[in-house]
Amino acid sequence: MNVLITDDHPLVRKGLMQVLSIDEETKEVYEASNVNEAMDILQKYKPEVSIIDLKLGKEDGLEIVDKAQKRNSTSKFIILTSSSRREDFERAQKMGVDGYVLKEAFLEDILYAMHVVLRGKKFVDPELMHHPADAMDKKLELLTEREKEVLFELGKGRSNQMIAKQLYISEHTVKKHISSILSKLEMNQRTEAALFSNNIHP
């Protein structure tokens, strides 16, 4: 099989190429650093598998998937990313990618994912199946919409007075909301809530 690696970091590309060199079924490995380079290779060499980083500098790796699908590409797409954010994963799923692997995975896992998708099956990194993001989402569901707004403002490091002004409510109401947020999230300090907020809205 022929494989395309698209990543804006040369060291990552070289590392993956070394791994693929020990795979007996891999014939040719092509590399690209951006959307245009990847599209040129997909069109010219038609690789069976394309391993794509989600973040290509200022570009979105999923743009490659979108463009390739519109051109009826037969390549299998595997997203290899350091992002374990649920929204990134869901976005990739909606686009119909064949695999989603975290960069912290073992190199053997990447090879395994390739062979899984080549057999026509989907591969999702096991770490995503029990990621803390799921627990965070469930905790967030405990909050009212107004409490979520206050939590978001806390994440920006704003004082009660600033939050009150921003949301057009009294400082007393802000204090009540913060107290409720801390109680529901089982936290003791507003700094904990602020960190939680920043993990949701990085």
FIKE-684314 format. One record per residue (C-alpha): residue in one letter; x, y, z. Coordinates in steps of 0.5 Angstrom, whole numbers, plus 500, padded with zeros to 3 digits. Layout:
N
<node rest="a" c1="X" c2="Y" c3="Z"/>
...
This chain:
202
<node rest="m" c1="500" c2="500" c3="500"/>
<node rest="n" c1="502" c2="507" c3="499"/>
<node rest="v" c1="501" c2="512" c3="505"/>
<node rest="l" c1="501" c2="520" c3="505"/>
<node rest="i" c1="503" c2="523" c3="512"/>
<node rest="t" c1="501" c2="530" c3="513"/>
<node rest="d" c1="504" c2="534" c3="519"/>
<node rest="d" c1="507" c2="541" c3="519"/>
<node rest="h" c1="512" c2="538" c3="524"/>
<node rest="p" c1="518" c2="535" c3="520"/>
<node rest="l" c1="520" c2="531" c3="526"/>
<node rest="v" c1="514" c2="528" c3="526"/>
<node rest="r" c1="513" c2="526" c3="519"/>
<node rest="k" c1="520" c2="523" c3="519"/>
<node rest="g" c1="519" c2="519" c3="525"/>
<node rest="l" c1="512" c2="516" c3="522"/>
<node rest="m" c1="516" c2="515" c3="516"/>
<node rest="q" c1="521" c2="511" c3="520"/>
<node rest="v" c1="516" c2="507" c3="523"/>
<node rest="l" c1="512" c2="505" c3="516"/>
<node rest="s" c1="519" c2="503" c3="513"/>
<node rest="i" c1="519" c2="497" c3="518"/>
<node rest="d" c1="512" c2="495" c3="515"/>
<node rest="e" c1="512" c2="490" c3="510"/>
<node rest="e" c1="506" c2="492" c3="507"/>
<node rest="t" c1="508" c2="499" c3="506"/>
<node rest="k" c1="511" c2="501" c3="499"/>
<node rest="e" c1="511" c2="508" c3="498"/>
<node rest="v" c1="511" c2="514" c3="504"/>
<node rest="y" c1="509" c2="521" c3="501"/>
<node rest="e" c1="510" c2="527" c3="506"/>
<node rest="a" c1="506" c2="534" c3="506"/>
<node rest="s" c1="506" c2="539" c3="511"/>
<node rest="n" c1="500" c2="543" c3="508"/>
<node rest="v" c1="493" c2="542" c3="505"/>
<node rest="n" c1="495" c2="544" c3="498"/>
<node rest="e" c1="501" c2="539" c3="498"/>
<node rest="a" c1="497" c2="534" c3="501"/>
<node rest="m" c1="492" c2="535" c3="495"/>
<node rest="d" c1="497" c2="535" c3="490"/>
<node rest="i" c1="500" c2="528" c3="493"/>
<node rest="l" c1="493" c2="525" c3="493"/>
<node rest="q" c1="491" c2="527" c3="486"/>
<node rest="k" c1="498" c2="525" c3="483"/>
<node rest="y" c1="499" c2="518" c3="487"/>
<node rest="k" c1="492" c2="516" c3="490"/>
<node rest="p" c1="495" c2="513" c3="497"/>
<node rest="e" c1="491" c2="508" c3="500"/>
<node rest="v" c1="492" c2="511" c3="507"/>
<node rest="s" c1="493" c2="518" c3="509"/>
<node rest="i" c1="495" c2="520" c3="516"/>
<node rest="i" c1="493" c2="527" c3="517"/>
<node rest="d" c1="495" c2="532" c3="523"/>
<node rest="l" c1="488" c2="536" c3="525"/>
<node rest="k" c1="492" c2="542" c3="526"/>
<node rest="l" c1="497" c2="544" c3="520"/>
<node rest="g" c1="499" c2="551" c3="523"/>
<node rest="k" c1="494" c2="555" c3="521"/>
<node rest="e" c1="490" c2="550" c3="517"/>
<node rest="d" c1="485" c2="545" c3="519"/>
<node rest="g" c1="487" c2="538" c3="517"/>
<node rest="l" c1="480" c2="536" c3="516"/>
<node rest="e" c1="480" c2="541" c3="510"/>
<node rest="i" c1="484" c2="535" c3="506"/>
<node rest="v" c1="479" c2="530" c3="508"/>
<node rest="d" c1="473" c2="535" c3="506"/>
<node rest="k" c1="476" c2="537" c3="499"/>
<node rest="a" c1="478" c2="529" c3="498"/>
<node rest="q" c1="471" c2="527" c3="499"/>
<node rest="k" c1="469" c2="532" c3="494"/>
<node rest="r" c1="474" c2="529" c3="489"/>
<node rest="n" c1="471" c2="522" c3="490"/>
<node rest="s" c1="478" c2="520" c3="493"/>
<node rest="t" c1="479" c2="513" c3="495"/>
<node rest="s" c1="484" c2="514" c3="500"/>
<node rest="k" c1="482" c2="512" c3="508"/>
<node rest="f" c1="483" c2="518" c3="512"/>
<node rest="i" c1="486" c2="517" c3="519"/>
<node rest="i" c1="487" c2="523" c3="524"/>
<node rest="l" c1="493" c2="523" c3="528"/>
<node rest="t" c1="493" c2="529" c3="533"/>
<node rest="s" c1="495" c2="531" c3="540"/>
<node rest="s" c1="488" c2="534" c3="541"/>
<node rest="s" c1="483" c2="530" c3="545"/>
<node rest="r" c1="478" c2="535" c3="545"/>
<node rest="r" c1="471" c2="532" c3="544"/>
<node rest="e" c1="469" c2="537" c3="539"/>
<node rest="d" c1="475" c2="535" c3="535"/>
<node rest="f" c1="473" c2="528" c3="535"/>
<node rest="e" c1="466" c2="529" c3="534"/>
<node rest="r" c1="467" c2="534" c3="528"/>
<node rest="a" c1="472" c2="528" c3="525"/>
<node rest="q" c1="467" c2="523" c3="526"/>
<node rest="k" c1="461" c2="527" c3="522"/>
<node rest="m" c1="466" c2="528" c3="516"/>
<node rest="g" c1="467" c2="520" c3="516"/>
<node rest="v" c1="474" c2="519" c3="518"/>
<node rest="d" c1="476" c2="512" c3="518"/>
<node rest="g" c1="481" c2="513" c3="524"/>
<node rest="y" c1="482" c2="517" c3="530"/>
<node rest="v" c1="489" c2="516" c3="534"/>
<node rest="l" c1="492" c2="521" c3="539"/>
<node rest="k" c1="500" c2="522" c3="538"/>
<node rest="e" c1="501" c2="519" c3="545"/>
<node rest="a" c1="499" c2="513" c3="542"/>
<node rest="f" c1="505" c2="507" c3="541"/>
<node rest="l" c1="508" c2="507" c3="534"/>
<node rest="e" c1="505" c2="500" c3="534"/>
<node rest="d" c1="498" c2="502" c3="535"/>
<node rest="i" c1="499" c2="507" c3="529"/>
<node rest="l" c1="500" c2="501" c3="524"/>
<node rest="y" c1="495" c2="497" c3="527"/>
<node rest="a" c1="490" c2="503" c3="526"/>
<node rest="m" c1="492" c2="503" c3="519"/>
<node rest="h" c1="491" c2="496" c3="518"/>
<node rest="v" c1="484" c2="496" c3="521"/>
<node rest="v" c1="482" c2="502" c3="516"/>
<node rest="l" c1="485" c2="498" c3="510"/>
<node rest="r" c1="480" c2="492" c3="512"/>
<node rest="g" c1="474" c2="497" c3="512"/>
<node rest="k" c1="473" c2="498" c3="519"/>
<node rest="k" c1="473" c2="504" c3="523"/>
<node rest="f" c1="479" c2="505" c3="529"/>
<node rest="v" c1="478" c2="510" c3="535"/>
<node rest="d" c1="484" c2="511" c3="540"/>
<node rest="p" c1="482" c2="507" c3="546"/>
<node rest="e" c1="484" c2="513" c3="550"/>
<node rest="l" c1="478" c2="517" c3="547"/>
<node rest="m" c1="473" c2="512" c3="550"/>
<node rest="h" c1="474" c2="514" c3="557"/>
<node rest="h" c1="477" c2="521" c3="557"/>
<node rest="p" c1="476" c2="525" c3="562"/>
<node rest="a" c1="472" c2="530" c3="557"/>
<node rest="d" c1="466" c2="525" c3="558"/>
<node rest="a" c1="466" c2="527" c3="566"/>
<node rest="m" c1="467" c2="534" c3="565"/>
<node rest="d" c1="461" c2="534" c3="560"/>
<node rest="k" c1="457" c2="531" c3="565"/>
<node rest="k" c1="459" c2="536" c3="570"/>
<node rest="l" c1="457" c2="541" c3="566"/>
<node rest="e" c1="450" c2="539" c3="565"/>
<node rest="l" c1="449" c2="540" c3="572"/>
<node rest="l" c1="449" c2="547" c3="571"/>
<node rest="t" c1="444" c2="552" c3="569"/>
<node rest="e" c1="445" c2="556" c3="563"/>
<node rest="r" c1="446" c2="562" c3="567"/>
<node rest="e" c1="451" c2="559" c3="571"/>
<node rest="k" c1="455" c2="556" c3="565"/>
<node rest="e" c1="455" c2="564" c3="563"/>
<node rest="v" c1="458" c2="566" c3="570"/>
<node rest="l" c1="463" c2="560" c3="570"/>
<node rest="f" c1="466" c2="562" c3="563"/>
<node rest="e" c1="467" c2="569" c3="566"/>
<node rest="l" c1="470" c2="566" c3="572"/>
<node rest="g" c1="475" c2="562" c3="567"/>
<node rest="k" c1="477" c2="569" c3="564"/>
<node rest="g" c1="479" c2="571" c3="571"/>
<node rest="r" c1="474" c2="576" c3="572"/>
<node rest="s" c1="472" c2="579" c3="579"/>
<node rest="n" c1="465" c2="579" c3="581"/>
<node rest="q" c1="464" c2="586" c3="580"/>
<node rest="m" c1="466" c2="585" c3="573"/>
<node rest="i" c1="462" c2="579" c3="572"/>
<node rest="a" c1="456" c2="583" c3="574"/>
<node rest="k" c1="457" c2="588" c3="569"/>
<node rest="q" c1="458" c2="583" c3="564"/>
<node rest="l" c1="452" c2="579" c3="565"/>
<node rest="y" c1="447" c2="585" c3="567"/>
<node rest="i" c1="446" c2="582" c3="574"/>
<node rest="s" c1="448" c2="584" c3="581"/>
<node rest="e" c1="454" c2="582" c3="585"/>
<node rest="h" c1="449" c2="579" c3="590"/>
<node rest="t" c1="447" c2="574" c3="584"/>
<node rest="v" c1="454" c2="573" c3="582"/>
<node rest="k" c1="456" c2="570" c3="589"/>
<node rest="k" c1="450" c2="566" c3="589"/>
<node rest="h" c1="451" c2="563" c3="582"/>
<node rest="i" c1="458" c2="562" c3="584"/>
<node rest="s" c1="456" c2="558" c3="590"/>
<node rest="s" c1="452" c2="554" c3="587"/>
<node rest="i" c1="457" c2="552" c3="581"/>
<node rest="l" c1="462" c2="550" c3="587"/>
<node rest="s" c1="457" c2="546" c3="590"/>
<node rest="k" c1="455" c2="542" c3="584"/>
<node rest="l" c1="462" c2="541" c3="581"/>
<node rest="e" c1="464" c2="539" c3="588"/>
<node rest="m" c1="470" c2="545" c3="588"/>
<node rest="n" c1="472" c2="549" c3="594"/>
<node rest="q" c1="475" c2="555" c3="591"/>
<node rest="r" c1="473" c2="559" c3="585"/>
<node rest="t" c1="480" c2="558" c3="582"/>
<node rest="e" c1="478" c2="551" c3="581"/>
<node rest="a" c1="472" c2="553" c3="577"/>
<node rest="a" c1="476" c2="558" c3="573"/>
<node rest="l" c1="481" c2="552" c3="571"/>
<node rest="f" c1="475" c2="547" c3="569"/>
<node rest="s" c1="472" c2="553" c3="565"/>
<node rest="n" c1="479" c2="554" c3="561"/>
<node rest="n" c1="479" c2="546" c3="560"/>
<node rest="i" c1="472" c2="547" c3="557"/>
<node rest="h" c1="474" c2="553" c3="553"/>
<node rest="p" c1="481" c2="553" c3="552"/>
